[in-house]
Structures are given as C-alpha cells and as structure tokens.
C-alpha cells in the first residue's frame, strides 16, 4: 500500500504534458513531467529556461526526419539535451 501512496503523491505533485519535440534529426512525441511549482501555462517555457540541460520524455515515438520511411521507434524513456531542440509544443487531446 505504501507504493500506491507514493505514486498518488507523485501524480498530485507534477504537471504532465503530451508534447511534440523537433530536433535536427528527429520528431519525438511523448510525455514530460514537471513539478507543480509554477503556473501550468508556463510548464514548457520553465523547462526550456531552467538550469537543467536534459529533458526526460516518457512513452516516446521517435521518427527520423531525414529518412521518413524508417520505422517509427518506440521507447519507454529517453533523456534529450535541451540544446538540440528546434521546436517544442504541446499536443492537445482532440
């Protein structure tokens, strides 16, 4: 039961956002998580302007931009260097 309480505390303490990240070589769709210390509409800008240089992305689909015929890769978790980001935007549920 302790594990369930830990998971609930984590979920209540973070914002999650489904995002599209474009780098020079890849398009990545996945979910990012940030602590609920600022306004929700500032999650992405706070991430990019923060002191951390890497961004964790969960449940990713990774597509190669230069070779679109390659199979889309799926990863449970990646770390992305923020300096490699060309564009980052939220994906809103339809």
Secondary structure, 3 states (H helix, E strand, C coil): CHHHHHHHHHHHCEEEEEEEEEECCEEEEEEEEEECCCCHHHHHHHHHHCCCCEEEEEEEEEEECCCCCCCCEEEEEEEEEHHHEEEEEECCCC
